[in-house]
Amino acid sequence: MRHLLRMASFSSRTNMHARNLAIVWAPNLLRSKDIEATGFNGTAAFMEVRVQSIVVEFILTHVEQLF
């Protein structure tokens, strides 16, 4: 998480701020066995990834307090 926070510090050059990093990394960091097991598709899968990205973005914006 600290590494991703460091990457977010370069967002002025890369446009990869905490929200974009969360969108990209959330499915890997918070893999959902429900999606894999049931084969969610469409709206259900999108909503699951959305929740995951919100959680990862929250963690990234509060790294210092959490870790």
mmJSON file of the N, C-alpha and C atoms, coordinates in Angstrom:
{"data_MODEL":{"atom_site":{
"group_PDB":["ATOM","ATOM","ATOM","ATOM","ATOM","ATOM","ATOM","ATOM","ATOM","ATOM","ATOM","ATOM","ATOM","ATOM","ATOM","ATOM","ATOM","ATOM","ATOM","ATOM","ATOM","ATOM","ATOM","ATOM","ATOM","ATOM","ATOM","ATOM","ATOM","ATOM","ATOM","ATOM","ATOM","ATOM","ATOM","ATOM","ATOM","ATOM","ATOM","ATOM","ATOM","ATOM","ATOM","ATOM","ATOM","ATOM","ATOM","ATOM","ATOM","ATOM","ATOM","ATOM","ATOM","ATOM","ATOM","ATOM","ATOM","ATOM","ATOM","ATOM","ATOM","ATOM","ATOM","ATOM","ATOM","ATOM","ATOM","ATOM","ATOM","ATOM","ATOM","ATOM","ATOM","ATOM","ATOM","ATOM","ATOM","ATOM","ATOM","ATOM","ATOM","ATOM","ATOM","ATOM","ATOM","ATOM","ATOM","ATOM","ATOM","ATOM","ATOM","ATOM","ATOM","ATOM","ATOM","ATOM","ATOM","ATOM","ATOM","ATOM","ATOM","ATOM","ATOM","ATOM","ATOM","ATOM","ATOM","ATOM","ATOM","ATOM","ATOM","ATOM","ATOM","ATOM","ATOM","ATOM","ATOM","ATOM","ATOM","ATOM","ATOM","ATOM","ATOM","ATOM","ATOM","ATOM","ATOM","ATOM","ATOM","ATOM","ATOM","ATOM","ATOM","ATOM","ATOM","ATOM","ATOM","ATOM","ATOM","ATOM","ATOM","ATOM","ATOM","ATOM","ATOM","ATOM","ATOM","ATOM","ATOM","ATOM","ATOM","ATOM","ATOM","ATOM","ATOM","ATOM","ATOM","ATOM","ATOM","ATOM","ATOM","ATOM","ATOM","ATOM","ATOM","ATOM","ATOM","ATOM","ATOM","ATOM","ATOM","ATOM","ATOM","ATOM","ATOM","ATOM","ATOM","ATOM","ATOM","ATOM","ATOM","ATOM","ATOM","ATOM","ATOM","ATOM","ATOM","ATOM","ATOM","ATOM","ATOM","ATOM","ATOM","ATOM","ATOM","ATOM","ATOM","ATOM","ATOM","ATOM","ATOM"],
"id":[1,2,3,4,5,6,7,8,9,10,11,12,13,14,15,16,17,18,19,20,21,22,23,24,25,26,27,28,29,30,31,32,33,34,35,36,37,38,39,40,41,42,43,44,45,46,47,48,49,50,51,52,53,54,55,56,57,58,59,60,61,62,63,64,65,66,67,68,69,70,71,72,73,74,75,76,77,78,79,80,81,82,83,84,85,86,87,88,89,90,91,92,93,94,95,96,97,98,99,100,101,102,103,104,105,106,107,108,109,110,111,112,113,114,115,116,117,118,119,120,121,122,123,124,125,126,127,128,129,130,131,132,133,134,135,136,137,138,139,140,141,142,143,144,145,146,147,148,149,150,151,152,153,154,155,156,157,158,159,160,161,162,163,164,165,166,167,168,169,170,171,172,173,174,175,176,177,178,179,180,181,182,183,184,185,186,187,188,189,190,191,192,193,194,195,196,197,198,199,200,201],
"type_symbol":["N","C","C","N","C","C","N","C","C","N","C","C","N","C","C","N","C","C","N","C","C","N","C","C","N","C","C","N","C","C","N","C","C","N","C","C","N","C","C","N","C","C","N","C","C","N","C","C","N","C","C","N","C","C","N","C","C","N","C","C","N","C","C","N","C","C","N","C","C","N","C","C","N","C","C","N","C","C","N","C","C","N","C","C","N","C","C","N","C","C","N","C","C","N","C","C","N","C","C","N","C","C","N","C","C","N","C","C","N","C","C","N","C","C","N","C","C","N","C","C","N","C","C","N","C","C","N","C","C","N","C","C","N","C","C","N","C","C","N","C","C","N","C","C","N","C","C","N","C","C","N","C","C","N","C","C","N","C","C","N","C","C","N","C","C","N","C","C","N","C","C","N","C","C","N","C","C","N","C","C","N","C","C","N","C","C","N","C","C","N","C","C","N","C","C","N","C","C","N","C","C"],
"label_atom_id":["N","CA","C","N","CA","C","N","CA","C","N","CA","C","N","CA","C","N","CA","C","N","CA","C","N","CA","C","N","CA","C","N","CA","C","N","CA","C","N","CA","C","N","CA","C","N","CA","C","N","CA","C","N","CA","C","N","CA","C","N","CA","C","N","CA","C","N","CA","C","N","CA","C","N","CA","C","N","CA","C","N","CA","C","N","CA","C","N","CA","C","N","CA","C","N","CA","C","N","CA","C","N","CA","C","N","CA","C","N","CA","C","N","CA","C","N","CA","C","N","CA","C","N","CA","C","N","CA","C","N","CA","C","N","CA","C","N","CA","C","N","CA","C","N","CA","C","N","CA","C","N","CA","C","N","CA","C","N","CA","C","N","CA","C","N","CA","C","N","CA","C","N","CA","C","N","CA","C","N","CA","C","N","CA","C","N","CA","C","N","CA","C","N","CA","C","N","CA","C","N","CA","C","N","CA","C","N","CA","C","N","CA","C","N","CA","C","N","CA","C","N","CA","C","N","CA","C","N","CA","C","N","CA","C"],
"label_alt_id":[null,null,null,null,null,null,null,null,null,null,null,null,null,null,null,null,null,null,null,null,null,null,null,null,null,null,null,null,null,null,null,null,null,null,null,null,null,null,null,null,null,null,null,null,null,null,null,null,null,null,null,null,null,null,null,null,null,null,null,null,null,null,null,null,null,null,null,null,null,null,null,null,null,null,null,null,null,null,null,null,null,null,null,null,null,null,null,null,null,null,null,null,null,null,null,null,null,null,null,null,null,null,null,null,null,null,null,null,null,null,null,null,null,null,null,null,null,null,null,null,null,null,null,null,null,null,null,null,null,null,null,null,null,null,null,null,null,null,null,null,null,null,null,null,null,null,null,null,null,null,null,null,null,null,null,null,null,null,null,null,null,null,null,null,null,null,null,null,null,null,null,null,null,null,null,null,null,null,null,null,null,null,null,null,null,null,null,null,null,null,null,null,null,null,null,null,null,null,null,null,null],
"label_comp_id":["MET","MET","MET","ARG","ARG","ARG","HIS","HIS","HIS","LEU","LEU","LEU","LEU","LEU","LEU","ARG","ARG","ARG","MET","MET","MET","ALA","ALA","ALA","SER","SER","SER","PHE","PHE","PHE","SER","SER","SER","SER","SER","SER","ARG","ARG","ARG","THR","THR","THR","ASN","ASN","ASN","MET","MET","MET","HIS","HIS","HIS","ALA","ALA","ALA","ARG","ARG","ARG","ASN","ASN","ASN","LEU","LEU","LEU","ALA","ALA","ALA","ILE","ILE","ILE","VAL","VAL","VAL","TRP","TRP","TRP","ALA","ALA","ALA","PRO","PRO","PRO","ASN","ASN","ASN","LEU","LEU","LEU","LEU","LEU","LEU","ARG","ARG","ARG","SER","SER","SER","LYS","LYS","LYS","ASP","ASP","ASP","ILE","ILE","ILE","GLU","GLU","GLU","ALA","ALA","ALA","THR","THR","THR","GLY","GLY","GLY","PHE","PHE","PHE","ASN","ASN","ASN","GLY","GLY","GLY","THR","THR","THR","ALA","ALA","ALA","ALA","ALA","ALA","PHE","PHE","PHE","MET","MET","MET","GLU","GLU","GLU","VAL","VAL","VAL","ARG","ARG","ARG","VAL","VAL","VAL","GLN","GLN","GLN","SER","SER","SER","ILE","ILE","ILE","VAL","VAL","VAL","VAL","VAL","VAL","GLU","GLU","GLU","PHE","PHE","PHE","ILE","ILE","ILE","LEU","LEU","LEU","THR","THR","THR","HIS","HIS","HIS","VAL","VAL","VAL","GLU","GLU","GLU","GLN","GLN","GLN","LEU","LEU","LEU","PHE","PHE","PHE"],
"label_asym_id":["A","A","A","A","A","A","A","A","A","A","A","A","A","A","A","A","A","A","A","A","A","A","A","A","A","A","A","A","A","A","A","A","A","A","A","A","A","A","A","A","A","A","A","A","A","A","A","A","A","A","A","A","A","A","A","A","A","A","A","A","A","A","A","A","A","A","A","A","A","A","A","A","A","A","A","A","A","A","A","A","A","A","A","A","A","A","A","A","A","A","A","A","A","A","A","A","A","A","A","A","A","A","A","A","A","A","A","A","A","A","A","A","A","A","A","A","A","A","A","A","A","A","A","A","A","A","A","A","A","A","A","A","A","A","A","A","A","A","A","A","A","A","A","A","A","A","A","A","A","A","A","A","A","A","A","A","A","A","A","A","A","A","A","A","A","A","A","A","A","A","A","A","A","A","A","A","A","A","A","A","A","A","A","A","A","A","A","A","A","A","A","A","A","A","A","A","A","A","A","A","A"],
"label_entity_id":["1","1","1","1","1","1","1","1","1","1","1","1","1","1","1","1","1","1","1","1","1","1","1","1","1","1","1","1","1","1","1","1","1","1","1","1","1","1","1","1","1","1","1","1","1","1","1","1","1","1","1","1","1","1","1","1","1","1","1","1","1","1","1","1","1","1","1","1","1","1","1","1","1","1","1","1","1","1","1","1","1","1","1","1","1","1","1","1","1","1","1","1","1","1","1","1","1","1","1","1","1","1","1","1","1","1","1","1","1","1","1","1","1","1","1","1","1","1","1","1","1","1","1","1","1","1","1","1","1","1","1","1","1","1","1","1","1","1","1","1","1","1","1","1","1","1","1","1","1","1","1","1","1","1","1","1","1","1","1","1","1","1","1","1","1","1","1","1","1","1","1","1","1","1","1","1","1","1","1","1","1","1","1","1","1","1","1","1","1","1","1","1","1","1","1","1","1","1","1","1","1"],
"label_seq_id":[1,1,1,2,2,2,3,3,3,4,4,4,5,5,5,6,6,6,7,7,7,8,8,8,9,9,9,10,10,10,11,11,11,12,12,12,13,13,13,14,14,14,15,15,15,16,16,16,17,17,17,18,18,18,19,19,19,20,20,20,21,21,21,22,22,22,23,23,23,24,24,24,25,25,25,26,26,26,27,27,27,28,28,28,29,29,29,30,30,30,31,31,31,32,32,32,33,33,33,34,34,34,35,35,35,36,36,36,37,37,37,38,38,38,39,39,39,40,40,40,41,41,41,42,42,42,43,43,43,44,44,44,45,45,45,46,46,46,47,47,47,48,48,48,49,49,49,50,50,50,51,51,51,52,52,52,53,53,53,54,54,54,55,55,55,56,56,56,57,57,57,58,58,58,59,59,59,60,60,60,61,61,61,62,62,62,63,63,63,64,64,64,65,65,65,66,66,66,67,67,67],
"pdbx_PDB_ins_code":[null,null,null,null,null,null,null,null,null,null,null,null,null,null,null,null,null,null,null,null,null,null,null,null,null,null,null,null,null,null,null,null,null,null,null,null,null,null,null,null,null,null,null,null,null,null,null,null,null,null,null,null,null,null,null,null,null,null,null,null,null,null,null,null,null,null,null,null,null,null,null,null,null,null,null,null,null,null,null,null,null,null,null,null,null,null,null,null,null,null,null,null,null,null,null,null,null,null,null,null,null,null,null,null,null,null,null,null,null,null,null,null,null,null,null,null,null,null,null,null,null,null,null,null,null,null,null,null,null,null,null,null,null,null,null,null,null,null,null,null,null,null,null,null,null,null,null,null,null,null,null,null,null,null,null,null,null,null,null,null,null,null,null,null,null,null,null,null,null,null,null,null,null,null,null,null,null,null,null,null,null,null,null,null,null,null,null,null,null,null,null,null,null,null,null,null,null,null,null,null,null],
"Cartn_x":[0.814,0.0,0.864,1.947,2.835,3.437,3.722,4.256,3.214,1.97,0.924,0.72,0.831,0.737,1.873,3.059,4.201,3.934,3.372,3.034,2.005,1.047,0.036,0.663,1.793,2.451,2.979,3.102,3.539,2.355,1.157,-0.04,-0.051,0.673,0.703,1.369,2.253,2.928,2.28,1.697,1.19,-0.332,-1.02,-2.477,-2.989,-2.121,-2.527,-2.642,-3.709,-3.952,-4.58,-4.893,-5.382,-6.586,-7.516,-8.713,-8.359,-7.51,-7.132,-6.337,-5.432,-4.677,-5.609,-6.596,-7.552,-8.344,-8.765,-9.526,-8.692,-7.422,-6.542,-6.174,-5.841,-5.315,-6.364,-7.535,-8.547,-8.895,-9.12,-9.477,-8.373,-7.127,-6.029,-5.834,-5.994,-5.778,-6.941,-8.134,-9.335,-10.104,-9.433,-10.057,-11.287,-12.35,-13.617,-13.83,-13.895,-14.157,-15.585,-16.489,-17.869,-17.924,-17.178,-17.163,-16.575,-15.486,-14.837,-15.696,-16.314,-17.078,-18.391,-19.092,-20.4,-20.355,-19.212,-19.09,-19.919,-19.931,-20.651,-20.271,-21.221,-20.916,-21.767,-21.466,-22.269,-22.32,-23.52,-23.739,-23.238,-23.461,-23.035,-21.526,-20.805,-19.341,-18.861,-19.487,-19.109,-19.315,-20.435,-20.716,-19.72,-19.347,-18.373,-17.019,-16.577,-15.299,-15.381,-16.521,-16.702,-16.52,-17.115,-16.955,-15.492,-14.859,-13.446,-12.6,-12.849,-12.04,-12.276,-13.481,-13.76,-12.98,-12.945,-12.208,-10.712,-10.163,-8.732,-8.413,-9.27,-9.039,-9.048,-9.962,-10.008,-8.705,-8.254,-7.008,-5.847,-5.782,-4.685,-4.695,-5.863,-5.924,-5.719,-5.693,-5.487,-4.342,-3.375,-2.273,-1.573,-1.279,-0.523,-1.279,-2.594,-3.382,-3.573,-3.651,-3.925,-2.678,-1.554,-0.339,0.714],
"Cartn_y":[-1.187,0.0,1.26,1.213,2.384,2.618,1.545,1.698,2.358,1.927,2.539,3.999,4.298,5.69,6.507,5.927,6.614,6.84,5.851,6.006,7.125,7.23,8.281,9.665,9.744,11.044,11.596,10.759,11.182,11.416,11.556,11.647,12.854,13.893,15.058,14.713,13.72,13.301,12.081,11.218,9.942,9.864,10.782,10.772,9.52,8.892,7.715,8.115,8.844,9.226,8.044,8.223,7.113,6.414,7.17,6.549,5.662,6.139,5.32,4.094,4.266,3.112,2.097,2.572,1.668,0.888,1.547,0.866,-0.248,0.039,-0.936,-2.083,-1.773,-2.775,-3.499,-2.929,-3.526,-4.979,-5.313,-6.708,-7.708,-7.257,-8.146,-8.172,-7.023,-6.953,-7.531,-7.394,-7.872,-8.842,-9.838,-10.814,-11.425,-11.501,-12.025,-13.447,-14.371,-15.759,-15.916,-15.028,-15.08,-14.847,-13.856,-13.568,-14.74,-15.294,-16.408,-17.666,-17.958,-19.194,-19.17,-18.045,-17.999,-17.447,-16.92,-16.383,-15.134,-14.257,-12.983,-12.353,-11.701,-10.938,-9.678,-8.792,-7.591,-6.724,-6.351,-5.396,-5.908,-7.16,-7.704,-7.638,-8.009,-7.96,-6.521,-5.618,-4.206,-3.654,-3.966,-3.465,-4.027,-5.277,-5.878,-5.182,-4.953,-4.275,-2.837,-2.215,-0.842,-0.78,-1.714,-1.761,-2.002,-2.916,-3.196,-1.945,-1.216,-0.031,1.063,1.185,2.168,1.82,0.553,0.113,0.379,0.029,0.248,1.738,2.548,3.991,4.537,4.064,4.49,4.112,2.894,2.452,3.325,3.595,4.416,5.833,6.388,7.754,7.814,6.654,6.614,5.678,5.496,4.565,4.897,6.152,6.531,6.207,6.356,6.054,4.541,3.807,2.374,1.519,1.958,1.133,1.856],
"Cartn_z":[0.0,0.0,0.0,0.745,0.755,-0.632,-1.331,-2.686,-3.592,-3.506,-4.319,-3.93,-2.647,-2.216,-2.816,-2.848,-3.473,-4.958,-5.619,-7.033,-7.22,-6.317,-6.395,-6.239,-5.557,-5.376,-6.705,-7.712,-9.043,-9.982,-9.429,-10.259,-11.188,-10.841,-11.742,-13.068,-13.042,-14.276,-14.917,-14.082,-14.599,-14.684,-14.029,-13.912,-13.201,-12.423,-11.649,-10.181,-9.877,-8.497,-7.766,-6.501,-5.673,-6.294,-6.87,-7.447,-8.636,-9.531,-10.691,-10.261,-9.322,-8.823,-8.173,-7.445,-6.811,-7.849,-8.899,-9.952,-10.583,-10.818,-11.466,-10.531,-9.291,-8.369,-7.529,-7.343,-6.465,-6.81,-8.07,-8.357,-7.973,-7.964,-7.568,-6.055,-5.413,-3.971,-3.184,-3.691,-2.996,-3.877,-4.341,-5.244,-4.596,-5.341,-4.846,-5.343,-4.403,-4.779,-5.303,-4.873,-5.369,-6.869,-7.328,-8.767,-9.531,-9.018,-9.705,-9.675,-8.53,-8.376,-9.149,-9.103,-9.738,-11.144,-11.529,-12.872,-13.09,-12.075,-12.223,-13.547,-14.164,-15.367,-15.374,-16.239,-16.398,-15.167,-14.777,-13.704,-12.362,-12.041,-10.752,-10.597,-11.626,-11.572,-11.461,-12.211,-12.157,-10.758,-10.124,-8.78,-7.77,-7.911,-7.004,-7.135,-8.348,-8.583,-8.086,-8.235,-7.742,-6.231,-5.512,-4.059,-3.703,-4.393,-4.141,-4.355,-5.42,-5.705,-4.674,-4.167,-3.113,-1.852,-1.502,-0.318,-0.492,-1.628,-1.862,-1.89,-2.486,-2.487,-1.058,-0.237,1.165,1.871,1.665,2.291,1.829,0.518,-0.005,0.56,0.762,1.278,2.788,3.444,4.89,5.296,4.433,4.697,6.008,6.226,7.425,8.704,8.702,9.89,10.084,8.992,9.066,9.302,8.748,8.849,9.626],
"occupancy":[1.0,1.0,1.0,1.0,1.0,1.0,1.0,1.0,1.0,1.0,1.0,1.0,1.0,1.0,1.0,1.0,1.0,1.0,1.0,1.0,1.0,1.0,1.0,1.0,1.0,1.0,1.0,1.0,1.0,1.0,1.0,1.0,1.0,1.0,1.0,1.0,1.0,1.0,1.0,1.0,1.0,1.0,1.0,1.0,1.0,1.0,1.0,1.0,1.0,1.0,1.0,1.0,1.0,1.0,1.0,1.0,1.0,1.0,1.0,1.0,1.0,1.0,1.0,1.0,1.0,1.0,1.0,1.0,1.0,1.0,1.0,1.0,1.0,1.0,1.0,1.0,1.0,1.0,1.0,1.0,1.0,1.0,1.0,1.0,1.0,1.0,1.0,1.0,1.0,1.0,1.0,1.0,1.0,1.0,1.0,1.0,1.0,1.0,1.0,1.0,1.0,1.0,1.0,1.0,1.0,1.0,1.0,1.0,1.0,1.0,1.0,1.0,1.0,1.0,1.0,1.0,1.0,1.0,1.0,1.0,1.0,1.0,1.0,1.0,1.0,1.0,1.0,1.0,1.0,1.0,1.0,1.0,1.0,1.0,1.0,1.0,1.0,1.0,1.0,1.0,1.0,1.0,1.0,1.0,1.0,1.0,1.0,1.0,1.0,1.0,1.0,1.0,1.0,1.0,1.0,1.0,1.0,1.0,1.0,1.0,1.0,1.0,1.0,1.0,1.0,1.0,1.0,1.0,1.0,1.0,1.0,1.0,1.0,1.0,1.0,1.0,1.0,1.0,1.0,1.0,1.0,1.0,1.0,1.0,1.0,1.0,1.0,1.0,1.0,1.0,1.0,1.0,1.0,1.0,1.0,1.0,1.0,1.0,1.0,1.0,1.0],
"B_iso_or_equiv":[0.0,0.0,0.0,0.0,0.0,0.0,0.0,0.0,0.0,0.0,0.0,0.0,0.0,0.0,0.0,0.0,0.0,0.0,0.0,0.0,0.0,0.0,0.0,0.0,0.0,0.0,0.0,0.0,0.0,0.0,0.0,0.0,0.0,0.0,0.0,0.0,0.0,0.0,0.0,0.0,0.0,0.0,0.0,0.0,0.0,0.0,0.0,0.0,0.0,0.0,0.0,0.0,0.0,0.0,0.0,0.0,0.0,0.0,0.0,0.0,0.0,0.0,0.0,0.0,0.0,0.0,0.0,0.0,0.0,0.0,0.0,0.0,0.0,0.0,0.0,0.0,0.0,0.0,0.0,0.0,0.0,0.0,0.0,0.0,0.0,0.0,0.0,0.0,0.0,0.0,0.0,0.0,0.0,0.0,0.0,0.0,0.0,0.0,0.0,0.0,0.0,0.0,0.0,0.0,0.0,0.0,0.0,0.0,0.0,0.0,0.0,0.0,0.0,0.0,0.0,0.0,0.0,0.0,0.0,0.0,0.0,0.0,0.0,0.0,0.0,0.0,0.0,0.0,0.0,0.0,0.0,0.0,0.0,0.0,0.0,0.0,0.0,0.0,0.0,0.0,0.0,0.0,0.0,0.0,0.0,0.0,0.0,0.0,0.0,0.0,0.0,0.0,0.0,0.0,0.0,0.0,0.0,0.0,0.0,0.0,0.0,0.0,0.0,0.0,0.0,0.0,0.0,0.0,0.0,0.0,0.0,0.0,0.0,0.0,0.0,0.0,0.0,0.0,0.0,0.0,0.0,0.0,0.0,0.0,0.0,0.0,0.0,0.0,0.0,0.0,0.0,0.0,0.0,0.0,0.0,0.0,0.0,0.0,0.0,0.0,0.0],
"pdbx_formal_charge":[null,null,null,null,null,null,null,null,null,null,null,null,null,null,null,null,null,null,null,null,null,null,null,null,null,null,null,null,null,null,null,null,null,null,null,null,null,null,null,null,null,null,null,null,null,null,null,null,null,null,null,null,null,null,null,null,null,null,null,null,null,null,null,null,null,null,null,null,null,null,null,null,null,null,null,null,null,null,null,null,null,null,null,null,null,null,null,null,null,null,null,null,null,null,null,null,null,null,null,null,null,null,null,null,null,null,null,null,null,null,null,null,null,null,null,null,null,null,null,null,null,null,null,null,null,null,null,null,null,null,null,null,null,null,null,null,null,null,null,null,null,null,null,null,null,null,null,null,null,null,null,null,null,null,null,null,null,null,null,null,null,null,null,null,null,null,null,null,null,null,null,null,null,null,null,null,null,null,null,null,null,null,null,null,null,null,null,null,null,null,null,null,null,null,null,null,null,null,null,null,null],
"auth_seq_id":[1,1,1,2,2,2,3,3,3,4,4,4,5,5,5,6,6,6,7,7,7,8,8,8,9,9,9,10,10,10,11,11,11,12,12,12,13,13,13,14,14,14,15,15,15,16,16,16,17,17,17,18,18,18,19,19,19,20,20,20,21,21,21,22,22,22,23,23,23,24,24,24,25,25,25,26,26,26,27,27,27,28,28,28,29,29,29,30,30,30,31,31,31,32,32,32,33,33,33,34,34,34,35,35,35,36,36,36,37,37,37,38,38,38,39,39,39,40,40,40,41,41,41,42,42,42,43,43,43,44,44,44,45,45,45,46,46,46,47,47,47,48,48,48,49,49,49,50,50,50,51,51,51,52,52,52,53,53,53,54,54,54,55,55,55,56,56,56,57,57,57,58,58,58,59,59,59,60,60,60,61,61,61,62,62,62,63,63,63,64,64,64,65,65,65,66,66,66,67,67,67],
"auth_comp_id":["MET","MET","MET","ARG","ARG","ARG","HIS","HIS","HIS","LEU","LEU","LEU","LEU","LEU","LEU","ARG","ARG","ARG","MET","MET","MET","ALA","ALA","ALA","SER","SER","SER","PHE","PHE","PHE","SER","SER","SER","SER","SER","SER","ARG","ARG","ARG","THR","THR","THR","ASN","ASN","ASN","MET","MET","MET","HIS","HIS","HIS","ALA","ALA","ALA","ARG","ARG","ARG","ASN","ASN","ASN","LEU","LEU","LEU","ALA","ALA","ALA","ILE","ILE","ILE","VAL","VAL","VAL","TRP","TRP","TRP","ALA","ALA","ALA","PRO","PRO","PRO","ASN","ASN","ASN","LEU","LEU","LEU","LEU","LEU","LEU","ARG","ARG","ARG","SER","SER","SER","LYS","LYS","LYS","ASP","ASP","ASP","ILE","ILE","ILE","GLU","GLU","GLU","ALA","ALA","ALA","THR","THR","THR","GLY","GLY","GLY","PHE","PHE","PHE","ASN","ASN","ASN","GLY","GLY","GLY","THR","THR","THR","ALA","ALA","ALA","ALA","ALA","ALA","PHE","PHE","PHE","MET","MET","MET","GLU","GLU","GLU","VAL","VAL","VAL","ARG","ARG","ARG","VAL","VAL","VAL","GLN","GLN","GLN","SER","SER","SER","ILE","ILE","ILE","VAL","VAL","VAL","VAL","VAL","VAL","GLU","GLU","GLU","PHE","PHE","PHE","ILE","ILE","ILE","LEU","LEU","LEU","THR","THR","THR","HIS","HIS","HIS","VAL","VAL","VAL","GLU","GLU","GLU","GLN","GLN","GLN","LEU","LEU","LEU","PHE","PHE","PHE"],
"auth_asym_id":["A","A","A","A","A","A","A","A","A","A","A","A","A","A","A","A","A","A","A","A","A","A","A","A","A","A","A","A","A","A","A","A","A","A","A","A","A","A","A","A","A","A","A","A","A","A","A","A","A","A","A","A","A","A","A","A","A","A","A","A","A","A","A","A","A","A","A","A","A","A","A","A","A","A","A","A","A","A","A","A","A","A","A","A","A","A","A","A","A","A","A","A","A","A","A","A","A","A","A","A","A","A","A","A","A","A","A","A","A","A","A","A","A","A","A","A","A","A","A","A","A","A","A","A","A","A","A","A","A","A","A","A","A","A","A","A","A","A","A","A","A","A","A","A","A","A","A","A","A","A","A","A","A","A","A","A","A","A","A","A","A","A","A","A","A","A","A","A","A","A","A","A","A","A","A","A","A","A","A","A","A","A","A","A","A","A","A","A","A","A","A","A","A","A","A","A","A","A","A","A","A"],
"auth_atom_id":["N","CA","C","N","CA","C","N","CA","C","N","CA","C","N","CA","C","N","CA","C","N","CA","C","N","CA","C","N","CA","C","N","CA","C","N","CA","C","N","CA","C","N","CA","C","N","CA","C","N","CA","C","N","CA","C","N","CA","C","N","CA","C","N","CA","C","N","CA","C","N","CA","C","N","CA","C","N","CA","C","N","CA","C","N","CA","C","N","CA","C","N","CA","C","N","CA","C","N","CA","C","N","CA","C","N","CA","C","N","CA","C","N","CA","C","N","CA","C","N","CA","C","N","CA","C","N","CA","C","N","CA","C","N","CA","C","N","CA","C","N","CA","C","N","CA","C","N","CA","C","N","CA","C","N","CA","C","N","CA","C","N","CA","C","N","CA","C","N","CA","C","N","CA","C","N","CA","C","N","CA","C","N","CA","C","N","CA","C","N","CA","C","N","CA","C","N","CA","C","N","CA","C","N","CA","C","N","CA","C","N","CA","C","N","CA","C","N","CA","C","N","CA","C","N","CA","C","N","CA","C","N","CA","C"],
"pdbx_PDB_model_num":[1,1,1,1,1,1,1,1,1,1,1,1,1,1,1,1,1,1,1,1,1,1,1,1,1,1,1,1,1,1,1,1,1,1,1,1,1,1,1,1,1,1,1,1,1,1,1,1,1,1,1,1,1,1,1,1,1,1,1,1,1,1,1,1,1,1,1,1,1,1,1,1,1,1,1,1,1,1,1,1,1,1,1,1,1,1,1,1,1,1,1,1,1,1,1,1,1,1,1,1,1,1,1,1,1,1,1,1,1,1,1,1,1,1,1,1,1,1,1,1,1,1,1,1,1,1,1,1,1,1,1,1,1,1,1,1,1,1,1,1,1,1,1,1,1,1,1,1,1,1,1,1,1,1,1,1,1,1,1,1,1,1,1,1,1,1,1,1,1,1,1,1,1,1,1,1,1,1,1,1,1,1,1,1,1,1,1,1,1,1,1,1,1,1,1,1,1,1,1,1,1]
}}}
